[in-house]
Amino acid sequence: MTYHRDISKRTLSLGEFQQKQRPPNLENSSFETFMSEYISFINENKSKITYIVYDCSMERTGNCGGWSDRLVGIMTTFVISILTKKHFLINFDKPCLLHDYVIPANFDWRYNSSLLSNKNHSYHNYLNNNYKKMKKELLGEKDINSYFKADISFLRMNWDFTYNIRKRPNINTDIPWITKYHQADIYKYLYHFLFKWSPSSTRALNNQRKTNRKRNKIACAHVRRGRNPNMPQDAVGPKQPLDVLWKYFDLLDKDEYDLYVASDTDSVKVLARERYPENMIDTPGNITHIDQPHVLNDPDEGFQKQLSDFYTLVNCDILIVPSSGFSILAALVRNIDSGLFCWRGLDLIPCSRYTITEIFPGGKYNPSKPK
């Protein structure tokens, strides 16, 4: 079998790796200018600044959700910090420290408990069905700061409120870019503005690329099954008919494409390897749900695997996405707009970053949008 240019030995430097993650430039500098002014405001007012903190910490009981729940919550909390003119931080150590895996890209969002000294604080839980309270507060007549009066306000949530935030009075002045850009672009820009991979994550992903990749292109799919031996408490979802995926993969040029299947179920990945043994690649580690750790799973290994899976999906040339927050988010923040398919039942529907939440309506990405 003749392969295209062998890239299995090509290892990216940390600088090259982080450069690859950056999104294309915006049409104009409004986002960059605004965010630069926000950072300057925070830096110039450090002595009297107050804080909005996204919380997914062991200090408080309860769940945070999976990776997509947490990223959606982080991005919404960040937007709220801009509305309230407060310093944004992330308090994330469940099941492990976030900044061991991704680090600040443009300003330091890492929370330190020493901030609590001589400061009052409050905790706001908007997770799951509590989002209705957040919706009311975002759309109310009152100054949003009236809901976050404490020196440090901790927020836990897993919903996108872009639709509601756009309806606020004076939003064109408060956050001009939020009404200009599509939701998909807001996700991509904020994700890359906040995060870059840590050196340890870069090494892990480089090692995967060096040892697994043989071809220039990669076609990927996400298969979400739900409850399995590694995640016994997970919800059971509708089964995606795998024949649909195999038929599509069968048509691809195997000299051109590596193949990858992200899944929450080992049996699916076994089937994929058996069917395409020469082309199927994988990320190391045991499958786990970061919000539902199993006694037999290493939480650090499971978290690294989820991030490796996510990064792989973000950088696929072809990406097949079911109705799952994890892969929908990967589609929203990827740097290319082509090669995206929405997997609904027996159909693989050509879609884009701009139509995916219309094909899969509702859920965490638009819970408040009229149906």
Contacts in CASP RR format, 6 or more apart in sequence:
PFRMAT RR
TARGET T0000
AUTHOR 0000-0000-0000
METHOD contacts of the structure
MODEL  1
MTYHRDISKRTLSLGEFQQKQRPPNLENSSFETFMSEYISFINENKSKIT
YIVYDCSMERTGNCGGWSDRLVGIMTTFVISILTKKHFLINFDKPCLLHD
YVIPANFDWRYNSSLLSNKNHSYHNYLNNNYKKMKKELLGEKDINSYFKA
DISFLRMNWDFTYNIRKRPNINTDIPWITKYHQADIYKYLYHFLFKWSPS
STRALNNQRKTNRKRNKIACAHVRRGRNPNMPQDAVGPKQPLDVLWKYFD
LLDKDEYDLYVASDTDSVKVLARERYPENMIDTPGNITHIDQPHVLNDPD
EGFQKQLSDFYTLVNCDILIVPSSGFSILAALVRNIDSGLFCWRGLDLIP
CSRYTITEIFPGGKYNPSKPK
1 254 0 8 1.000
1 255 0 8 1.000
1 278 0 8 1.000
2 255 0 8 1.000
3 214 0 8 1.000
3 215 0 8 1.000
3 255 0 8 1.000
4 215 0 8 1.000
4 216 0 8 1.000
4 255 0 8 1.000
4 256 0 8 1.000
5 216 0 8 1.000
6 214 0 8 1.000
7 209 0 8 1.000
7 213 0 8 1.000
7 214 0 8 1.000
7 215 0 8 1.000
7 216 0 8 1.000
8 209 0 8 1.000
8 210 0 8 1.000
8 211 0 8 1.000
8 212 0 8 1.000
8 213 0 8 1.000
8 214 0 8 1.000
9 210 0 8 1.000
10 209 0 8 1.000
10 210 0 8 1.000
11 206 0 8 1.000
11 209 0 8 1.000
11 210 0 8 1.000
12 20 0 8 1.000
12 202 0 8 1.000
12 206 0 8 1.000
12 209 0 8 1.000
14 199 0 8 1.000
14 202 0 8 1.000
17 197 0 8 1.000
17 202 0 8 1.000
17 205 0 8 1.000
17 206 0 8 1.000
18 196 0 8 1.000
18 197 0 8 1.000
18 202 0 8 1.000
20 315 0 8 1.000
21 192 0 8 1.000
21 196 0 8 1.000
21 197 0 8 1.000
21 335 0 8 1.000
22 192 0 8 1.000
23 188 0 8 1.000
23 189 0 8 1.000
23 192 0 8 1.000
23 335 0 8 1.000
24 335 0 8 1.000
26 32 0 8 1.000
26 181 0 8 1.000
26 189 0 8 1.000
30 176 0 8 1.000
30 177 0 8 1.000
30 180 0 8 1.000
31 177 0 8 1.000
31 181 0 8 1.000
31 189 0 8 1.000
34 175 0 8 1.000
34 176 0 8 1.000
34 177 0 8 1.000
35 106 0 8 1.000
35 193 0 8 1.000
38 82 0 8 1.000
39 106 0 8 1.000
39 107 0 8 1.000
41 85 0 8 1.000
42 49 0 8 1.000
42 87 0 8 1.000
42 107 0 8 1.000
46 87 0 8 1.000
49 86 0 8 1.000
49 87 0 8 1.000
50 86 0 8 1.000
50 87 0 8 1.000
50 150 0 8 1.000
50 151 0 8 1.000
50 152 0 8 1.000
50 153 0 8 1.000
51 81 0 8 1.000
51 86 0 8 1.000
51 87 0 8 1.000
51 88 0 8 1.000
51 89 0 8 1.000
51 115 0 8 1.000
51 151 0 8 1.000
51 152 0 8 1.000
51 153 0 8 1.000
52 77 0 8 1.000
52 80 0 8 1.000
52 81 0 8 1.000
52 84 0 8 1.000
52 86 0 8 1.000
52 87 0 8 1.000
52 88 0 8 1.000
52 89 0 8 1.000
52 148 0 8 1.000
52 153 0 8 1.000
52 155 0 8 1.000
53 77 0 8 1.000
53 88 0 8 1.000
53 89 0 8 1.000
53 90 0 8 1.000
53 91 0 8 1.000
53 111 0 8 1.000
53 152 0 8 1.000
53 153 0 8 1.000
53 154 0 8 1.000
53 155 0 8 1.000
54 73 0 8 1.000
54 74 0 8 1.000
54 77 0 8 1.000
54 78 0 8 1.000
54 88 0 8 1.000
54 89 0 8 1.000
54 90 0 8 1.000
54 91 0 8 1.000
54 92 0 8 1.000
54 155 0 8 1.000
54 156 0 8 1.000
54 157 0 8 1.000
55 91 0 8 1.000
55 92 0 8 1.000
55 123 0 8 1.000
55 154 0 8 1.000
55 155 0 8 1.000
55 156 0 8 1.000
56 64 0 8 1.000
56 70 0 8 1.000
56 91 0 8 1.000
56 92 0 8 1.000
56 93 0 8 1.000
56 94 0 8 1.000
56 156 0 8 1.000
57 91 0 8 1.000
57 92 0 8 1.000
57 93 0 8 1.000
57 94 0 8 1.000
58 93 0 8 1.000
58 94 0 8 1.000
59 91 0 8 1.000
60 123 0 8 1.000
60 154 0 8 1.000
60 156 0 8 1.000
63 127 0 8 1.000
63 291 0 8 1.000
64 70 0 8 1.000
64 94 0 8 1.000
64 127 0 8 1.000
64 156 0 8 1.000
64 158 0 8 1.000
64 291 0 8 1.000
65 127 0 8 1.000
65 158 0 8 1.000
65 290 0 8 1.000
65 291 0 8 1.000
66 158 0 8 1.000
66 289 0 8 1.000
66 290 0 8 1.000
66 291 0 8 1.000
66 326 0 8 1.000
67 290 0 8 1.000
67 306 0 8 1.000
67 307 0 8 1.000
67 310 0 8 1.000
67 326 0 8 1.000
67 329 0 8 1.000
68 324 0 8 1.000
68 325 0 8 1.000
68 326 0 8 1.000
68 328 0 8 1.000
68 329 0 8 1.000
68 364 0 8 1.000
69 158 0 8 1.000
69 291 0 8 1.000
69 364 0 8 1.000
70 92 0 8 1.000
70 158 0 8 1.000
71 191 0 8 1.000
71 329 0 8 1.000
72 157 0 8 1.000
72 158 0 8 1.000
72 159 0 8 1.000
72 160 0 8 1.000
72 329 0 8 1.000
72 364 0 8 1.000
72 365 0 8 1.000
73 155 0 8 1.000
73 157 0 8 1.000
73 158 0 8 1.000
73 159 0 8 1.000
73 160 0 8 1.000
74 90 0 8 1.000
74 194 0 8 1.000
75 160 0 8 1.000
75 186 0 8 1.000
75 187 0 8 1.000
75 190 0 8 1.000
75 191 0 8 1.000
75 194 0 8 1.000
76 157 0 8 1.000
76 159 0 8 1.000
76 160 0 8 1.000
76 161 0 8 1.000
77 88 0 8 1.000
77 155 0 8 1.000
77 157 0 8 1.000
78 88 0 8 1.000
78 190 0 8 1.000
78 194 0 8 1.000
79 161 0 8 1.000
79 162 0 8 1.000
79 165 0 8 1.000
79 175 0 8 1.000
79 178 0 8 1.000
79 190 0 8 1.000
80 144 0 8 1.000
80 148 0 8 1.000
80 155 0 8 1.000
81 87 0 8 1.000
81 88 0 8 1.000
82 88 0 8 1.000
82 174 0 8 1.000
82 175 0 8 1.000
83 144 0 8 1.000
83 165 0 8 1.000
83 168 0 8 1.000
83 174 0 8 1.000
83 175 0 8 1.000
84 144 0 8 1.000
84 145 0 8 1.000
84 148 0 8 1.000
85 145 0 8 1.000
86 148 0 8 1.000
86 153 0 8 1.000
88 109 0 8 1.000
89 109 0 8 1.000
89 110 0 8 1.000
89 111 0 8 1.000
89 115 0 8 1.000
90 98 0 8 1.000
90 109 0 8 1.000
90 110 0 8 1.000
90 111 0 8 1.000
91 111 0 8 1.000
91 154 0 8 1.000
92 98 0 8 1.000
92 99 0 8 1.000
92 111 0 8 1.000
94 291 0 8 1.000
95 290 0 8 1.000
95 293 0 8 1.000
95 299 0 8 1.000
95 300 0 8 1.000
95 303 0 8 1.000
96 299 0 8 1.000
96 300 0 8 1.000
96 303 0 8 1.000
99 110 0 8 1.000
99 198 0 8 1.000
100 198 0 8 1.000
100 200 0 8 1.000
101 197 0 8 1.000
101 198 0 8 1.000
101 200 0 8 1.000
101 201 0 8 1.000
101 303 0 8 1.000
101 304 0 8 1.000
101 307 0 8 1.000
102 195 0 8 1.000
102 196 0 8 1.000
102 197 0 8 1.000
102 198 0 8 1.000
102 201 0 8 1.000
102 307 0 8 1.000
103 195 0 8 1.000
103 196 0 8 1.000
103 197 0 8 1.000
103 198 0 8 1.000
104 110 0 8 1.000
104 194 0 8 1.000
104 195 0 8 1.000
104 196 0 8 1.000
105 192 0 8 1.000
105 193 0 8 1.000
105 194 0 8 1.000
105 195 0 8 1.000
105 196 0 8 1.000
106 193 0 8 1.000
106 194 0 8 1.000
109 194 0 8 1.000
115 152 0 8 1.000
116 152 0 8 1.000
119 150 0 8 1.000
119 151 0 8 1.000
119 152 0 8 1.000
120 150 0 8 1.000
120 151 0 8 1.000
120 152 0 8 1.000
121 150 0 8 1.000
121 151 0 8 1.000
121 152 0 8 1.000
121 153 0 8 1.000
121 154 0 8 1.000
122 148 0 8 1.000
122 149 0 8 1.000
122 150 0 8 1.000
122 152 0 8 1.000
122 153 0 8 1.000
122 154 0 8 1.000
123 153 0 8 1.000
123 154 0 8 1.000
123 156 0 8 1.000
124 147 0 8 1.000
124 148 0 8 1.000
124 153 0 8 1.000
124 154 0 8 1.000
124 155 0 8 1.000
124 156 0 8 1.000
125 156 0 8 1.000
125 157 0 8 1.000
126 133 0 8 1.000
126 134 0 8 1.000
126 155 0 8 1.000
126 156 0 8 1.000
126 157 0 8 1.000
126 159 0 8 1.000
127 156 0 8 1.000
127 157 0 8 1.000
127 158 0 8 1.000
128 158 0 8 1.000
130 157 0 8 1.000
131 157 0 8 1.000
131 159 0 8 1.000
131 161 0 8 1.000
131 367 0 8 1.000
131 368 0 8 1.000
134 157 0 8 1.000
134 159 0 8 1.000
134 161 0 8 1.000
135 161 0 8 1.000
135 164 0 8 1.000
135 367 0 8 1.000
135 368 0 8 1.000
137 144 0 8 1.000
137 147 0 8 1.000
138 144 0 8 1.000
138 161 0 8 1.000
138 164 0 8 1.000
138 165 0 8 1.000
138 168 0 8 1.000
139 164 0 8 1.000
139 167 0 8 1.000
139 168 0 8 1.000
144 168 0 8 1.000
158 364 0 8 1.000
159 364 0 8 1.000
159 367 0 8 1.000
160 183 0 8 1.000
160 364 0 8 1.000
160 365 0 8 1.000
160 366 0 8 1.000
160 367 0 8 1.000
161 368 0 8 1.000
162 178 0 8 1.000
162 183 0 8 1.000
162 186 0 8 1.000
162 366 0 8 1.000
163 366 0 8 1.000
163 368 0 8 1.000
163 369 0 8 1.000
164 368 0 8 1.000
165 171 0 8 1.000
165 175 0 8 1.000
165 178 0 8 1.000
166 178 0 8 1.000
166 179 0 8 1.000
168 174 0 8 1.000
171 178 0 8 1.000
171 179 0 8 1.000
172 179 0 8 1.000
177 186 0 8 1.000
178 186 0 8 1.000
181 189 0 8 1.000
182 353 0 8 1.000
182 354 0 8 1.000
183 332 0 8 1.000
183 357 0 8 1.000
183 365 0 8 1.000
183 366 0 8 1.000
184 332 0 8 1.000
184 353 0 8 1.000
184 354 0 8 1.000
184 356 0 8 1.000
184 357 0 8 1.000
185 353 0 8 1.000
187 329 0 8 1.000
187 332 0 8 1.000
187 333 0 8 1.000
188 332 0 8 1.000
188 333 0 8 1.000
188 334 0 8 1.000
188 335 0 8 1.000
188 353 0 8 1.000
191 333 0 8 1.000
192 333 0 8 1.000
197 205 0 8 1.000
197 311 0 8 1.000
201 304 0 8 1.000
201 307 0 8 1.000
201 308 0 8 1.000
204 284 0 8 1.000
204 304 0 8 1.000
204 308 0 8 1.000
205 308 0 8 1.000
205 311 0 8 1.000
208 281 0 8 1.000
208 283 0 8 1.000
208 284 0 8 1.000
208 308 0 8 1.000
208 312 0 8 1.000
212 258 0 8 1.000
212 281 0 8 1.000
212 282 0 8 1.000
213 258 0 8 1.000
213 281 0 8 1.000
214 258 0 8 1.000
215 255 0 8 1.000
215 256 0 8 1.000
215 257 0 8 1.000
215 258 0 8 1.000
215 279 0 8 1.000
216 256 0 8 1.000
217 256 0 8 1.000
217 257 0 8 1.000
217 258 0 8 1.000
217 317 0 8 1.000
217 318 0 8 1.000
218 257 0 8 1.000
218 258 0 8 1.000
218 259 0 8 1.000
218 260 0 8 1.000
218 281 0 8 1.000
218 312 0 8 1.000
218 315 0 8 1.000
218 316 0 8 1.000
218 317 0 8 1.000
218 318 0 8 1.000
219 249 0 8 1.000
219 252 0 8 1.000
219 257 0 8 1.000
219 258 0 8 1.000
219 259 0 8 1.000
219 260 0 8 1.000
219 316 0 8 1.000
219 317 0 8 1.000
219 318 0 8 1.000
219 320 0 8 1.000
220 259 0 8 1.000
220 260 0 8 1.000
220 261 0 8 1.000
220 262 0 8 1.000
220 312 0 8 1.000
220 313 0 8 1.000
220 316 0 8 1.000
220 318 0 8 1.000
220 319 0 8 1.000
220 320 0 8 1.000
221 245 0 8 1.000
221 249 0 8 1.000
221 260 0 8 1.000
221 261 0 8 1.000
221 262 0 8 1.000
221 319 0 8 1.000
221 320 0 8 1.000
221 343 0 8 1.000
222 261 0 8 1.000
222 262 0 8 1.000
222 263 0 8 1.000
222 313 0 8 1.000
222 320 0 8 1.000
222 321 0 8 1.000
222 322 0 8 1.000
222 324 0 8 1.000
222 326 0 8 1.000
222 327 0 8 1.000
222 330 0 8 1.000
223 240 0 8 1.000
223 242 0 8 1.000
223 245 0 8 1.000
223 261 0 8 1.000
223 262 0 8 1.000
223 263 0 8 1.000
223 264 0 8 1.000
223 265 0 8 1.000
223 268 0 8 1.000
223 322 0 8 1.000
224 237 0 8 1.000
224 240 0 8 1.000
224 263 0 8 1.000
224 264 0 8 1.000
224 322 0 8 1.000
224 323 0 8 1.000
224 324 0 8 1.000
224 326 0 8 1.000
224 327 0 8 1.000
225 236 0 8 1.000
225 237 0 8 1.000
225 239 0 8 1.000
225 263 0 8 1.000
225 264 0 8 1.000
225 265 0 8 1.000
225 268 0 8 1.000
226 234 0 8 1.000
226 235 0 8 1.000
226 236 0 8 1.000
226 237 0 8 1.000
226 264 0 8 1.000
226 265 0 8 1.000
227 233 0 8 1.000
227 234 0 8 1.000
227 235 0 8 1.000
227 236 0 8 1.000
228 234 0 8 1.000
228 264 0 8 1.000
228 265 0 8 1.000
228 266 0 8 1.000
228 267 0 8 1.000
228 287 0 8 1.000
229 266 0 8 1.000
230 266 0 8 1.000
230 286 0 8 1.000
230 287 0 8 1.000
230 288 0 8 1.000
230 289 0 8 1.000
230 294 0 8 1.000
230 296 0 8 1.000
230 297 0 8 1.000
231 264 0 8 1.000
231 287 0 8 1.000
231 288 0 8 1.000
231 289 0 8 1.000
231 292 0 8 1.000
231 294 0 8 1.000
232 294 0 8 1.000
233 292 0 8 1.000
234 264 0 8 1.000
234 289 0 8 1.000
234 292 0 8 1.000
240 322 0 8 1.000
240 343 0 8 1.000
240 345 0 8 1.000
241 345 0 8 1.000
241 346 0 8 1.000
242 268 0 8 1.000
242 271 0 8 1.000
244 343 0 8 1.000
244 345 0 8 1.000
244 346 0 8 1.000
244 347 0 8 1.000
244 348 0 8 1.000
245 261 0 8 1.000
245 320 0 8 1.000
245 343 0 8 1.000
246 275 0 8 1.000
248 320 0 8 1.000
248 341 0 8 1.000
248 348 0 8 1.000
249 259 0 8 1.000
249 275 0 8 1.000
249 276 0 8 1.000
252 259 0 8 1.000
252 318 0 8 1.000
254 276 0 8 1.000
254 278 0 8 1.000
254 279 0 8 1.000
257 279 0 8 1.000
257 317 0 8 1.000
257 318 0 8 1.000
258 279 0 8 1.000
258 280 0 8 1.000
258 281 0 8 1.000
259 272 0 8 1.000
259 276 0 8 1.000
259 279 0 8 1.000
259 280 0 8 1.000
259 281 0 8 1.000
260 280 0 8 1.000
260 281 0 8 1.000
260 282 0 8 1.000
260 312 0 8 1.000
260 316 0 8 1.000
261 268 0 8 1.000
261 269 0 8 1.000
261 272 0 8 1.000
261 280 0 8 1.000
262 309 0 8 1.000
262 312 0 8 1.000
262 313 0 8 1.000
262 326 0 8 1.000
262 327 0 8 1.000
263 269 0 8 1.000
263 287 0 8 1.000
264 287 0 8 1.000
264 289 0 8 1.000
265 287 0 8 1.000
266 287 0 8 1.000
269 282 0 8 1.000
272 280 0 8 1.000
273 280 0 8 1.000
273 282 0 8 1.000
283 305 0 8 1.000
283 308 0 8 1.000
283 309 0 8 1.000
283 312 0 8 1.000
284 305 0 8 1.000
284 308 0 8 1.000
285 301 0 8 1.000
285 302 0 8 1.000
285 304 0 8 1.000
285 305 0 8 1.000
286 296 0 8 1.000
286 297 0 8 1.000
286 298 0 8 1.000
286 301 0 8 1.000
286 302 0 8 1.000
286 305 0 8 1.000
287 302 0 8 1.000
287 305 0 8 1.000
288 294 0 8 1.000
288 297 0 8 1.000
288 299 0 8 1.000
288 301 0 8 1.000
288 302 0 8 1.000
288 305 0 8 1.000
288 306 0 8 1.000
290 299 0 8 1.000
290 302 0 8 1.000
290 303 0 8 1.000
290 306 0 8 1.000
293 299 0 8 1.000
309 326 0 8 1.000
310 326 0 8 1.000
310 329 0 8 1.000
310 330 0 8 1.000
313 319 0 8 1.000
313 327 0 8 1.000
313 330 0 8 1.000
313 331 0 8 1.000
313 334 0 8 1.000
314 330 0 8 1.000
314 333 0 8 1.000
314 334 0 8 1.000
314 335 0 8 1.000
315 334 0 8 1.000
315 335 0 8 1.000
316 334 0 8 1.000
317 336 0 8 1.000
317 339 0 8 1.000
318 339 0 8 1.000
318 340 0 8 1.000
318 341 0 8 1.000
319 327 0 8 1.000
319 330 0 8 1.000
319 331 0 8 1.000
319 334 0 8 1.000
319 339 0 8 1.000
319 340 0 8 1.000
319 341 0 8 1.000
320 341 0 8 1.000
320 343 0 8 1.000
320 348 0 8 1.000
321 327 0 8 1.000
321 328 0 8 1.000
321 330 0 8 1.000
321 331 0 8 1.000
321 340 0 8 1.000
321 341 0 8 1.000
321 342 0 8 1.000
321 343 0 8 1.000
321 351 0 8 1.000
321 356 0 8 1.000
322 342 0 8 1.000
322 343 0 8 1.000
322 344 0 8 1.000
323 344 0 8 1.000
323 360 0 8 1.000
325 364 0 8 1.000
325 365 0 8 1.000
328 356 0 8 1.000
328 357 0 8 1.000
328 360 0 8 1.000
328 365 0 8 1.000
331 340 0 8 1.000
331 353 0 8 1.000
331 356 0 8 1.000
332 353 0 8 1.000
332 356 0 8 1.000
332 365 0 8 1.000
334 340 0 8 1.000
334 353 0 8 1.000
337 352 0 8 1.000
337 353 0 8 1.000
339 350 0 8 1.000
340 350 0 8 1.000
340 351 0 8 1.000
340 352 0 8 1.000
340 353 0 8 1.000
340 356 0 8 1.000
341 348 0 8 1.000
341 349 0 8 1.000
341 350 0 8 1.000
341 351 0 8 1.000
342 348 0 8 1.000
342 349 0 8 1.000
342 350 0 8 1.000
342 351 0 8 1.000
342 355 0 8 1.000
342 356 0 8 1.000
342 359 0 8 1.000
342 360 0 8 1.000
343 349 0 8 1.000
344 359 0 8 1.000
344 360 0 8 1.000
349 359 0 8 1.000
351 359 0 8 1.000
357 365 0 8 1.000
357 366 0 8 1.000
361 369 0 8 1.000
361 371 0 8 1.000
362 369 0 8 1.000
362 371 0 8 1.000
END
